[in-house]
């Protein structure tokens, strides 16, 4: 989401660093460029003004000007103030005592509330909770069935009453069921509209009064930019929101909503929807997002994603295979599938400090279709060929190419890439660094 902004900021700070000692004029010129970059990213003008005011106050000071690394000091200040703008620290969900904790999702139609209810349920279950989803959107008949289907797919219980015309009554009945079943959380999927109107607000207020939720979470589409900020302000005035969830963060949004919404509304962002899959939900950490915006990566989030795809035992077995030289194409295919489960590859690369921006500067792209081609080639091999790729000669290569619908060049490229990957894995197990860009060209 922040690719353009990240590249602009990195260019600005690179030029600043090339100057060595900085004058007040140098800093002011850099901040003017930062201002333009933020406004082009659709950040609210008041947020930009306050942000730059705080940065300027600290950057144009004796301590920075006399520093041996003034440009780095300025970047550090910008990083700190980005964190301040985004909310300083992660704000966890409130917990009811005794349970269940009631989470009421609100927002406009099309913002992704129904899918988010399922994502949130899956996230809570992964933490040991026992949630119950509630189909309280009675205005859109498809919403009830959509939530039921998601519940079936994820093995999450769903309370619904298609015959009911009153959302508050559905919420109350769902709460009774949650108490009987000793559920830890109740997640209400409520109605939305194409725009904020009085009828919608009245219904949501009645649902709020019916069950007294611990959290009222606005699900807002990050792709709508400043409209998301306006919508959040209107909902907050009527419902006293406790948190925000930004969806479609993985899209082509310029990032202004994420950088503005906390400052304008005073409501903390609690989650980010980072993809269409039901597990594509991240807890919002201001420091991590600030680091991503500045191109510093987000190694902690990358590790957390890897931990959800890999067990410690799997990692240990893989390391042993690499050390013994028995890592084969079966293992390579498993690695590719595990990597795909962690999310879009371009997102993962952006979490590695400097790598995402380096690839963009060198105009290197990640072709997701290439994964499918590699998979087709490997699956066209016999088990023996996967275990011992060295036996694959000319005739075998031609057979594999025909079977996978690819070319002889594609098969050769895969075998070469596999050898490079195996060498890289050996070096990594010995604690040596390796430039993985060559594997992505």
Buried (B, 14 or more C-beta within 10 A) or exposed (E): BBBBBBBBBBBBBEBBBEBEEBEEEBBEBBBEBBBEBBEEBBBBEEBBEBBBEBBBEBBBBEEBBEBEEBBBBBBBBBBBBBBBBBBEEBBEBBEBEEBBBBBBBBBBBEBBBBBBBBBBBBBBBEEEBBBBBBBBBBBBEEBBBBBBEBBEEBEBBBBBBEEBEBBBBBBEBBBEBBEEEEBBBBBBBBBBBEEBEEEBBEBBEBBBEBBEBBBBBBBBBBBBBBBBBBBBBBBBEBBEBBBBBBBBBBEEBBBBBBBBBBBBBEBBBBBBBBBEBBBBBBBBBBBBBBBBBBBBBBEEBBEBBBEEBBEEEEEEEBBEBBEEEEBBBEBBBEBBEBBBBBBBBBBBBBBBBEBBBBBBEEEEEBEEEBBEBBBBBBEBBEEEBBBEBEEBEEEBBEBBBEEBEBBEEBBEBBBEBBEBBBEBBBEBEEEEEBEBEEEBE
